[in-house]
Amino acid sequence: MRRLLPVSLLAALLCCALPCRADAWLFAYFTQNGEDGLHFAASTDAYTWEKIGGSWLTPKVGKARLMRDPCIVRGPDGTFHMVWTSGWNENNIGYASSRDLIHWSEQEELPVMAHEPGVLNAWAPEIVYDDARGEFLIFWASTVPGKFKETSGSSEEKYNHRMYATTTKDFATFTPTRLFYDPGFSVIDATFLQAHGKRYLIVKDETRNPPRKHLRIAEAPDLRGPFGSLSAPITPPGLWVEGPTAIQAGDDVIVYYDAYTTKHYGALRSRDLKHWEDVTARMRFPDEGTPQRMRHGTVFAVPDHVLAALRASAARQTP
């Protein structure tokens, strides 16, 4: 007799495997330098973002005790897993999990680059669930001095990033760190997008000499690669950006980015991932134009009951 999956588990698996029709979206982000931890904003239309309360998790791991670049994914069992940049010059990243985004596990340091003596950093980790293999893929940008000499000096002083990765099924054991993506230039802030039945990789070209600092996109038939040819820049010419995160909202694909030099969040919209429209003017982000403005975050779908519980918790915490 064939055993059937419980409806709740089947729904969770389908949500991870396909572009999930969102009840709502949450934007996980940090402010200033990441000292005060995790922040959330919510939206039901992907354009108007409402701030939810204050900080939801205070950083406790890493030498610098920061929580920058938070990335959250919901696993097949409904558990949310988060990774983040725990400091500017460290060989580890932060990790914690939660069933409701309110109560969190003990924070952990994942020493993903401890095997590389002299490594300068482990920046902007992202996490996705690989439903084909039943595992989580975690990837980030690091500079290992002396590697990739052909592009040394093309980015910020000393830095020459490539993307590295590890996988895990249980967050207790991890595969050895491996080189994940080398496009032939200094690259950071990679993120995956699933839209219109296909998967894509979005990356930031970190080249400074000559200045690029833009986003490009490639098809990603498999989370492990190989990846297709990179597109021309999709962000506005001359604008330095970082921290892309992308969703499909209806027929539209929306890519959000942190325009860090001009200190605002921006967004692009497309239906074919070839022609892009700047929709920044339509966006409403919390605290824009203030020191508490949103910084490099991740958008992910959540059920209505999760958002309702977050809002209720925030209301109880408000004096």
Buried (B, 14 or more C-beta within 10 A) or exposed (E): EEEEEEEEEEBBBEBBBEBBEBBBBBBBBBBEEBBBBBBBBBBBEBBEBBBBBBBBBEBBBBEBBBBBBBBBBBBBEBBBBBBBBBBBEBBBBBBBBBEBBBEBBEBBBBBBBBEBEEBBBBBBBBBBBBBEEEBBBBBBBBBBEEBBEEBBEBBEEEBBBBBBBBBBEEBEEBEEBEEBBBBEBBBBBBBBBBBEEEBBBBBBBBBBEEEBBBBBBBBBEEBBEEBEEBBEBBBBEEBBBBBBBBBBBEEBBBBBBBBBEEEBBBBBBBBEBEEBEEBBEEBEBBEBEEEBBBBBBBBBBBBEEBBEBBBEBBEEEEE
